[in-house]
């Protein structure tokens, strides 16, 4: 309630709200302890939040029907709260209207949920992949499964906070990835896209290019540090990062050349 007047003022000054129904879900998860337990908002809603955080306006904001969340899960290298219990499954299934688990895994709810009345309205929970298995995992302090995803840990380091609000002024403080790491992570996962997921490549590229353009103009060191971090994590990481760089060349050649030059300088120094 204390943030509501500030949210109204921010909207009057040109900051973008998110859809009311989407904020209702995020508020609900917050009430059930998800963000206090280390949960992070990712995906397009994080990208939309960066516009307000960075003081920019995206030309064509994507009004996705999905909301994506992440948690470090079993990745002990990421310093997030480990002793706080949250109940995202209970939060979603007891909402007015409610969400249903999309799949069952070993007799328990899986990592994705769909709205009872709007099947295109989907909630997904992700976590870093720490083994060869792609099966959802469960951890003791969450009542929801988490779908492992390669490179997810990159976005869960140096997590920040921001405030989201809807057109009525309702607001909530959430965790989200540092924007420069979010952008580089998009390049990493482009090489992982296959089959039906190839359709998401254009959105990934657009978001990466928009964020990188901001950092090139305003904070190039932060972007270069994130890029160097990705390249330095091993051959698999470097291979995917460079595949993403090639894709970026098609939509933002100037930014891609800048990252490529930084890679060449790093390789020379080695």
N, C-alpha and C positions, 0 to 999 in steps of 0.2 A: 504493500500500500504506500510505503514511503517513496518508492521509486516511480509510482504512477504519474505524478505531476511532471517528473523529469522525462518520462517516456513520451508524454503528450507534447512537451516542449521540443524534444528531439524530432518528433514526427512533424511538428510545425516548421522546423528548420530544414526539413528535407530528408531526414532519415527514413528508411523503408521499414514498414512493419512486415510481419509474416502473417500467413492466413490464421484466422481465429481457431479453426479446428486443429491446426498443427500446433499452435501454442498450447492448446488444451492438453494435448498428449505430453508435451515437454513439461508443462507445469505438473501434470499428474506424476510423471516419473520423478520429478524433483521432490514432490511431497512424500514419495515412497523411498527417498534416500539415494536415488541412483547416482546423482552427481557428487554427493558427499562420499559415496563409496568408490569414487574414482571413475565414474562414467563420463564419457566424452561425446559430445555431439559432433558428427562428421558429415560428409556428403554435402549435397547442395545447400542445405540449411546453414551449414557452417560457411560456405562460400557466400551466401546472401548476407550473413552477419558481418563478414569482412568489409563489405561496402560501407556500413555504418562505422565500423571500427577504424577504418583507414581514411574515412572522409571522401569516398569516391562514389560514383553511381555506375553500375553496370549497364551496358547498352540494352541487353536483352536478358533480364533475369529469368532464370528457369523456374517456373512454378511447378516443381515436381510434386507427385502425390506420395512419394516415399519419404520416410524419415529414417536416417541411419544413425546408429549409436555404436560406440566401441568401448571396450574395457581391456585393460592389460591382461586380465585372466591369469594364466600361469607364467607369464613373462616376468620373472622376478627382477630383471635388470631395470625395469621402469618403476620409479619411486612413486607409487600411488597408495592410498590408504588400503590396508589389508584387513583391518579389524572392524570395519563398519558393514553391517548387513543392510542390503537393499532388496526390494521386492518388485522389480519391474513387471514380472509375470502377473502378480496380483494387481498391480496398478492398471495394467491394460485390460485384463479380463473382467474387472469390476467397474470399469468406466460406463457411464451412460451410453448406450449403443453398443459399446464393448468391442473387443478384438478377440479373434480366435487364432490359436496356433496354426500355422500353415502346415507344419509337419510334426510328426511325433518321432522322437528319438529315444529308443530303449524305454518306451513306455512313458516318457515325460515330454513336456512341451519342447519344441525345437527352437531355433534361433530367429524365426520369422513369424509375423502375425499379420493378419488381414482384418480389416473392419467388417463387421457383420453385414452392413448395408452398402458398403462401398469397397468392393473387392480390389479395386485399383489402389486403395489407400493401404500401404504396406509399411510395416515397421521391421527393421532388421538390426540384429545385434552381432557385432563382429569383434574379433580379437586377433592378436598376432599368431601366426602359424609357427609353432615351435617343434613340429615333427612332420613326418611324411604323410600322416593321416589328415584327411579333409573332413572327418567326422566332427560334428559339433561337440564342444566340451562343456563341462559344468564345473563351477567352483563353489566353494562352501558358502560364500557370503552373498551369492545372487540366486534367485529362484528362476532364472532363465538360462537357456543354453546360449553359447557363443559360437559363431561360425568362424573358424580360422581362416585368415587371409594373409598371404605373403606380403611382406614389407609393411604391414600395418603398424608395427612398432615405431616406424620412422615418424608417423604422425602423432604418436602418443608421448613423445619426448618433448619437454619444454612446453607443456600444455598451458594455455592462457585462459582467462575468464572474460566473458562479455555479457551484456544484457540484451535479451530478445524481448520484443513487445509486439502486440497485435494492434489493429486499428482502434480498439476501445481503450488502450492504455494498460491492459494487463501485461505484466512483465515478469521475467524470471532470469536469474543469473545462472549461466551454464559454463561448463568447461568446453573448450574447443582447441584444435591444433593451432600451433603458431602458423600464420598464413604462408610464410615462405616455405615451411616444411610441408604444408598441405600441397603447395604448388609442385614441389619436387616429387612428392609422393604420387601425384597424378602422372608424372612422366614414368615413374617406376612401374605402375600397374598397367600402362598402355601395352607393354610387351606381354602382359599376362592375359590380356583380353582374347577370348576365342569364342567361336560359334556365335550364339545369340548375344553375347556380351560385347561383340565388336561394335554393335550399334551405339555403345556408350563412349566409344573412343572420341568422337567429335565433341561431345560435351566435356570430356576430360581435357582435351586439348584447349578448348575455349576457356575453361576455367584456369588452367595452368598459364596460358598466355596472358590473360587479363591480370592475374596476380603478379606474374613476373614483370609485366610492363610497369606496374606500380613500383616494384622494388628496384628495377633498373633506374627509374627516375628519382626515387626518393631514398632508398637504402640498399644500394647494390651489394655492400659487404655482407648483409644478412642473407641475401639470396646466394651469393657465392659460397658462403660458409655452409649453407644447407646442401648445396650441390656437391661441394667437396666431400662432405660427410657421406653422402650417398655413394659417390664414386669409390670412397675408401673402405667400404664395408665388405669387399670381397668380389671375386669375379662374377658371381651371379648378379649381384647388385649392379656392378659396372655395366654388364651386358644389357640389363633391362633399362638402365638409365640412358645409355647411348641409343638404344632402340627408340626410347621416348624422345630423345633429342632429335633423331631423324624425322620423327613424326611432327615435332614442333616446327621444324624447318619449313613445312608446307604452309603453316598458318601464321608464323611469326619469325621470319628468317633473321631479322636483326637480333632478336633475343637469343635465338638458337646459335647465331655466330658468336655472341658474347659468351655464352656458356661453353661453346666449343673452344674458344680462345683460352678460357680459364683452364679447361681440361688440358690443352696443349702445354700451357705454362707449368701446370702441376706435373705433367709427365716429364717435361724437361728438367724440372728441379729434382725429380727422383733419380 
